[in-house]
Amino acid sequence: MIELDADLTVVDSLLKSGNVMEACALLSEHDRFIRVYIDVKRGHLYISVTNSSKGRAAKQNGRYVSAKGGFHGLGLLRVDRLVDKYGGYVKRRDEEGVFTSEIMLPCSARSELAVHARI
């Protein structure tokens, strides 16, 4: 079970500030949006982030890859590893101009209270 610690901070920062902000920055101010939804559902921490993007997200061998090339694109891999570590669930999808990441992580009752206090 996940406790609210550095791992959760990594998930939060990767989804909200890294790729999401960069994708939105490529668009006109009028076309930018970021929607973040966080809740505790049936003993799981649920995080959903949807953002505007330019076109469709790039995929290689069924996995989303960075359009920046080089040693980029590690953020989603780090999130995947954390979700695996805690026995959680991750789902990503894209369509023209929109990218969504959803994560569910099992959490303790203490963590649920802390999540509700932060929201």
N, C-alpha and C positions, 0 to 999 in steps of 0.2 A: 504494500500500500504506500502511496506517495504521501509524504509529509511536505508541508510548504517550506521548502528550503531552496538552496541554490539551483537545483535541477528545474524547479518550477519557474524560477526567475529566468533561466536560459530559454525555456519554452516561450515564455511571455515576451521576452525581448526579441527573439528571433522572428516571431510571428508579427509583432506589432511594429518594430522599428527598422529591421533590416530590409529584406526583400520587398516588403509591402510599401514602405516609403519610397524606395528606389523605383518601383514599378509605377507608382502614382506620379512621381516627378517627371516622367516621360510624357505625361499627358497635359493638356491645357487645364487650367484651374477649374474651368466649368465641368470637365469630364472626370475629375478626381473624386474618389470616395473610398472610405474605409469603414467597414462595419465590424465591430467586435462584440461578441456575445459570450458571457461567462456565467455559468450557473453550476449548481450541484444537482445532479439527477440520479436518483436511485443509487446513492453511494459512490458516484463517479463525478469527478470534476470534468465539466464539458466546456471546451473553448472552441469557438468558431470565429474565424477571421475571413472576411470577404473584402476584396479590394478590386478597384478598377485596374486594368492593365492594357498594354498596347498589343492588340491582336490576341493570339492564342499562345499559351505557354509551350515552350519547347520540351519535347520528350525524346528519350533515347532508351531503347530496350524497355519500354513501359514505365520508365522513371522520369520524373521532371528533372531537367538539367538547367544550369545557368546559361543565360544568353551572353554572359560576360566572358566566358572562356577562362582558360588558365586554371588557377587554384581557387575558383569561386564555386558556389553551389553547395557548400558544405553545411549550410544552415538547415536545410530540410533533412539531410542525412543525420545531423545531430539530433534533431527532433525525433526522427524515426528510431534512433538508438535509445533515446529516453523512453519513448512509448513502449518499445520492446522490453526495456529494463523493468518497467513497472506493470507489464502485462496489460497494457492499454490498447487503444484502437486509434488509428489515424486514417482519415479519408481526405483525398484532395480531388478537386475537379476543376475544370476550366471550360470556358466557352469564349466566344469572341468578346474580348474586352473585360472579362471577369475571371478572377481566380479565387477559389475558396479552399481553406484548410479547416478541418474539424478534428479535434482530439478529445478522447475520453480517457481519463486516468482514474483508477480506483483510489479512493482516499479514505482516511480514517474519520471518525466523528469529530475529532479535534480539528482536523484540517477543514472539514465542512464549515465549522463555526468561524474559522479564520478567513475562509473564502468569503462568506457572507459579510463579515466585518469589513473586508477590503472593498467589496462591490459597492 
